[in-house]
Amino acid sequence: MIDLYTWPTPNGHKIHIALEEMGLAYAVHAVDIGEGDQFKPEFLKISPNNRIPAIVDQDGPKGKPLSLFESGAILIYLAEKTGQLLAPSGNARYIAVTWLMFQMGNIGPMLGQTHHFRTYAPEKIPYAIERYTNEAKRLYGVLDRRLGEAEYLAGDYSIADIATFPWLRSWERQGVTLSDHRNVERWFHTIEARPAVQRGLQVLADRGNKQQPFTDRQREILFGRTQYERR
């Protein structure tokens, strides 16, 4: 059994989808990031960077529990544990890992900044909005070129696609028109239709802010001094 500590965000959905695709048994533990659950000592023992998702595999290597944080690391671990969605060796493996790292180093951080300055920042800063919106469009272009060459990011469906897909669900909020990127649009709807993806997106679907404005308290927890307190 895998204990999954998560919240319905793009990074959380990566692991929800992977667990469903791989057919692994898991128990969900909600970490309400708007209420500050990510700063509780018991969670910090598992995820010292106070970020979701995190897992504890009660049947880890040699039958011993293993805790992991960072969604990319979790995806690689789950793929290797099950022998699914990541080639064991060779070029196919390295291509998948390359596109996974592209998501971790570019798609997630840059689209996250786009969301922040377009939607959440208390002050609308035109320079920041333009900078990150343009970067979002550039990254969609990178994906579109790749997906004009291959059906999926690594050729075959893999953890690279699982990592990237949840971040593109909010394309409108990123200032992007999906139909301007026809290869991404084809890929997106293909993945969206997968039964395991649909099940993964339902994990904690009744929670989260559901696009509602954050309260002042939630804003302070997520973006204010609470985030930067020494622990």
N, C-alpha and C positions, 0 to 999 in steps of 0.2 A: 504493500500500500504506500502511496505517495501522499504526504501531507502538503497541500498547496496553499500558500499564503499569498493572497492576491486581491485585486480590485478590478472592476471592469474598465480598464484603460487599454490603449493599444499594446503596451508591454505585457499587461496581464493576459490579454486575449491571445497573444502568441502562444503562451503555455497552455491555455485552455484548449486551443485548437490542436496543438501538438499531442496533448494527452488523449484527446478524442480520436485523432487520426491513428495513433499508435495503439489504441485499445487498452490503455493502462488504467488500472483502478486508482482512484484518487479521492481524497477528502478535502473539501474546500473550507478554508479558514479565511473569512473576510477580514481584510485590513483596511478599515475606513480611513483613507488618507485625508479626508476633509475634517475628520474628528481628531486626527493626530495619533491614530493607532500605530503608525510607523515608527513612532518615537518610544514606544513602550520597551522596557528592558528585555522582555522575553522575545520580542521581534528582532531587536538589535543583535541578539545573540546569533540569530540566523542570517540576518541581513544588516551588517554593520554600516552600510551606506544608507540606511533607512529608506530603501526603495523596494517596491514590489516589482515583479514577483519574486518569491523565494520558495524553495521546496525542501522537504526532508524526505528522502527515500528511506523508508524503514527497512527495505531489503536492498541496501547498497552493495558495493563490492565486498566479496567474502561474507555476505550476509549481515554486514554491519550498517547501521544508519549513516547516511551521508546527507549533510545540508549544503545547499548551493544557493547563491544569489547571482544576479546578472542574467538577463533573459537569454543572451546568446550562449553563455556557458551552459545554461540549463538545456537549451535546445540540442546542443552537441551531445551532452550527457545522455539525454533521453534517446536520441537517435542511435548512439552507440550501444545503449542498454538493450534496445529492441532490434537493432539491425535494420532499421527502417529510415527512409527519407534522407539518408546521407550515405554516399558510397563509402565502402570501408577503406579504399585506397585509390591511388591513381589520379589522373587528371579530373575525373568527374567529382571527386571529393574536394579537390582544391578549388575548382570553379564554384562549387556550392559554398565553401567556406569564404571565398572571396566576396560573393554577393551577400552572404550573411554579414560580413564585416562592413560592407558598404551600407547595409541597413543600420548597423549599430553605430557607425561613425558618422553617417551623413543623414540618412532618411529620418531616423528617430530624433537626433539632436536638432537638426535644422527645421524640420516640420514642427517640432515642439516649440521652438522659438517663434515660428510663424504663428502658431496658435496663440502663444502668449501675447505677442505684440498686436495682433489683429483683434483678439477677443478679450483677454484677461487683464492686460496692463491698465492701471488706473488712469494713465495719461496716454493719449494717442500721440505717438511720436512718428511723424511722417517718414523720417529717415529709416527708422527701424522697421516700420511696416513695409516700405519699399524694398529694403535690403533683403529681408527674409522672404517676402513674397516672390521676389525675383529668384532667390535661391531655390525656393520650392519648385518654381516652374522649370528651372534648370535641371533639378534632380529628376523631375518627371520626364524630362527630355532624355536624360541618361537611361532611365528605365525603358522608355519607349524605343530607343535605338536597340537596346539589348533584346527586347521582346519582339522586335522585327526580325531578329536572327534566330530566335529559339522560342519554343512554345512556353517554356518556363525559364526562370532566371538561370538555373543551372542545367538547362536542357530538359531534364525530367523534374517533376514536381518534388520539392525538397523543403528542408527547414528554411532555406533562404526565402522561398515564397511565403511560408507561414510567418516568418518574421516581418516581412514587408507589407503584406496585405492589410493588417489592421491599421497601420498608419495612413493608408490611402482612403480609408472609409470616410474621412472628414475632408475630402478634397475641396468641397465648396468653401469651407472655413479657411482653407489655405490659399484662397484666391486663385484656384486652378479650375479650369474647365476640362473635365475628364475627356469629353469628346474631341478635344484638341490633340489628344494622345491616343490614337486609335488602337495601337498595339497594347498599351496599358489597359485601355477600356476592355478589350477582348479578354485579356488575362484576368482582370479584376472580376468580371462577371463569371468567368469560368470557375475561379476559386470560390467566389461567393455562393455558387450553386452546390458546392460539395456538402453532403449531409454532415460530415464531421465538423466542417467549418460552421455550419449553422448551429450545431449543438454547442460548439465552443463559445459562440457569441451569446448564447443564452446563460452562460455561467454568471451569476450575480446580476443578471440583466435588470432585475427589479431594484438595483441599488445604483449608487452614483448620482451625479447631479442632473442627468438627463437633459443636458444643454441649458439648464436653468442657471441664472447668475449665482455666483458664490455669495454666501453671506459674508459680512465683515470678518467674522471669526474664522470661517474657512479660508478666506483670502489671507489672513494673518498666518494661519498654520501652513498654508501651501507656499506662500510667496514672501512672507514677512519675517520678522525676527525669530519666530519659533523655528523656522527652517535652519537657522544658522547658529542656534545655541550650541555651546560645547557640551558634549555628552560623554 
